[in-house]
């Protein structure tokens, strides 16, 4: 009841911010699909995974039970689930974390969406499985001509999965540009702090006295969303903060395909 909605949510030129449930049902799966970060929580533990993937095929595409099952089998093969025919009749708890994530990918792809949103798709996976899932998503997006929004705190996965990057802080997009360029040469103070806080084997080598240096961190803590600064969201934590940062919204500074919102960058005239 305390939530406030403002702005527009535009999809295919249509403002969906006030759309009906039926309009959203038509949009979901057919145009936009989503992969959630915890497959064990996203999958129904009481349903066999083949039934879960077949459901949108029946409800959105009107396929028969047999046709939906055959399509689910083909999707399991496409996403690389081993022994797919046998896996169709398994429950989520009978599969590994990586296999469950592949089931979610098959579910998201079932109705051939134009846009796939992957929300922290590798969070619950070990490093090797996460790498394979990331590469799978990139390949599927390329092969299907599908747009991919990859949301993650894993900068290595972001670098591997995306061509363009949006860096967000406190609900604001603070920097955007080609992924390789932004990660190699960040502009916004938050992006610099985020990249600077990554553990480095060289930086963490023992000193001559046997101690290890502390990991670099961004000072302060993220404020609650209902108490964000009136000006720059990063105000109070920024190492190059100016007098106006706390009270005046920062301007957008653009240069050669890159952009950032920052008073300090505006004063320097660079992005």
N, C-alpha and C positions, 0 to 999 in steps of 0.2 A: 504493500500500500504506500510505502514511502518512496518508491522508485519514481524518478522523473524521466520522461522520454522527450528528446528533442532531436531536431535534424531530420534527415531522410535516409532511408535504407532502400536504395534503388538497385533493382535487378532487371536486366534486359529492358531498361528504360522505364520501368514501372516502379512507383513508390510503394514498397511493401510494408512500410512502418505501421499502417493501419489495416493491413489485409486481413481477410477472414481466415478461419481455420481451413476451410475448403481450398482457398487459394494457396495457402501454404502447403497443404497436402499435395496439390498438383505440382507445385514447384519442387518439393523435396524428392529426392531420388531421381527424378526425370531431368532436372536442370542442375541442381546442386546436391551434392552428397558429402557426408562427413565421416571421418574416421576419428574415433575418440582414443584418449591416451591409455585407458585401462581396459583391455579387452575382456577381462573376467567380469568386470562390472557392467560392461556394455552389452554382453551377450546374455540371453535368458538362460539361466542354469537348468531350467526344467524342459528346455526344448533342444532337440537335436539340431546341430549346426546347419545341416542341409535344409531343414524346415525353415530356419531363420532366414537363410539366403533366398529360399524359394518364395517366401511371403510377399516381398515387394514385386516380384515378377508376376504373381497372380493378381495382386491388388492394383498395380499400376499398368501392367501390360496385358492383363486378361489371359495369361497363359493357363493351360490346363495343368493339373497336378503333375502329370507325366512330363510335359514339356518344361515346366518350371524345374523339376528335378534334373532333367537332362541339361538345362542351362546352368544350374548350380554346379553340376559336375564339371562342365566346361570352364566355368569361372574358377573352380578349385584348381584345375589343371593350369589355367593361365597364371594364377598367382603363386604357383609352385608348391602346393600342398602335396606332400608325398602320399601315395596310395589313396588318391582322392575318392574313389568309389567307396572305400571302407570308411573314410573320414566323414562322409555325408551323414552317417547314422550315429556318430559319436556325440556325446554331450561335451560342453566346454571344458569341464574338469578332466576329461580324458585326453586332452591335448596339451601340448607345451605352450609356453607363452608366445613364442614366435609363430606357431601354427594358429593360435587363436587370433593373433594380429592379422594374419593372412586371411582368415575367415572374415574379419571386419573389412578388409580391403575388398574381398570378393563381394560382400554385401553392398558396399558403397558403389561398386562398379556395375552392379546388376542391371540397372536401367540406363546405362550409358550416359552418365551426367556430363554436362559441359564443363563443370567446375567441381573439383574435389578439394575439400578442406581437410587437411591432416593436422589435428590438434595434438601436439606432443606425441607423435605416433611411436617414438622409440623409448619413451620414459621407462616403461616397465621391462625393458629387454636388456640383456647383457650386450657388451660392446660389439661382439661379432655378429649377433643376430640383428642388432640395430643397424649395423652397416648394410647387411643384406636387405633389410626392409626399406631402408632409404633408397638404395639403388633400384629396388623393385618399383617403388613409387615413381621414381624419375623415368624409368623405362616405360611403365604403363602410360604415364602422362604423354610421353613423346609418341609412343606407338598409336595411341588413341586420339591424338590431337586435342587433348584435354588440358584445361588450365589447372594448375596445382598451387594452392596456398599452403605453405608448410610453416606451421607455427611451432617454434621450439626455442628452448634456452641452450640447446646443444649447438654451439657455433660451428663445430666441425660438420655436423649433419646439415646445418643451414648452408654452409659453403659448398657442400656436395650436391644439395638438392635444388638450389635456386639460382636464377640468373640475376634477379633484382631483389633487393632487401629493403624492408621497412623496419627501422629500429623504434620501438615504442617504450615510453616511460610515463607512468601515471595516466594512461589513456590517450596520450598525445603521440603522434608520429613525430619524433624529434629529428630523424635523419632518414634519407632514402637515396638510393642510387644503385648502380651495378654492384652485385654482391662482392666480387673480387676486389673492386676498387675501394669500397667502403671498409672491408675487413683489413685491407692492406694499408689504407691511409684514412682512418676515421676523422671526421670533422667535429662532430658534436662532443662536448665534454663527457656526456654519459656514455656514448659509444667508446670513447677513449678509455674511460674508467672500466667499462665492461670487458674490453679486450685486454686491458692491462692487468686485470685480476685473474686471468687464466694462469693456472699453474704451469711453470716451465721447469724442465729437468735441470737446465743450466742455472737458472735463477735460484733454484732450491738446493744447490750443492752446499755441503757443509763448509762453514768458515774454517779458518786455520785454528780457531780455538775449539772446534768440534761442534759448535752450535749451528743451527740452521736459521736462515732469515725468515721473517714472517711473510706470509702471503700478502701481496698488495691488495688493498680493499678500497671500496668507495666509502668515504666517511659518512656517518649518519645512517639513518634507516628510512625506508620508504614510508611516507606518511599515509594514514588511512584515506580512502577515497573521498570521504566527506570533509576532510581537512586539508585538501591540497592547496598549495599557495595560489594566490590570485594571479600572479604573473607566470613565470616559468615554473613548470612542475618540478624541475630539478633544483630549484632554488633551495638553499640551505645545505646542499650537499656538493655544490659545484666548486671547483678549485679556481675558476676564473670569473666568479660571480661579480656583477656590477651592481651599482646602487638601485637601478631600475628593475632588476631581475625579479624581485619578490612581489612587485605590485603591477608591473606592466607586462602584458602578454608579448612574448618575443616575436620579432618579424621573421618571415620566411626569406632565407637567403639562398639563391640558386646560382649554379655555375656549371656549365658543360655537362648537363645531364644529371647533376647531383643537387640535392637541396637539404637544408637543415633549418630549424628554428632556433635562433640564439642571438641575444643582444651582443655578445662579444664578437661573434662572427660577422654580424652586421657592421660593427664598428671597424672591423678589419677589412670588410668588403669582399670576403671570400666565403665559399661554401665547403 
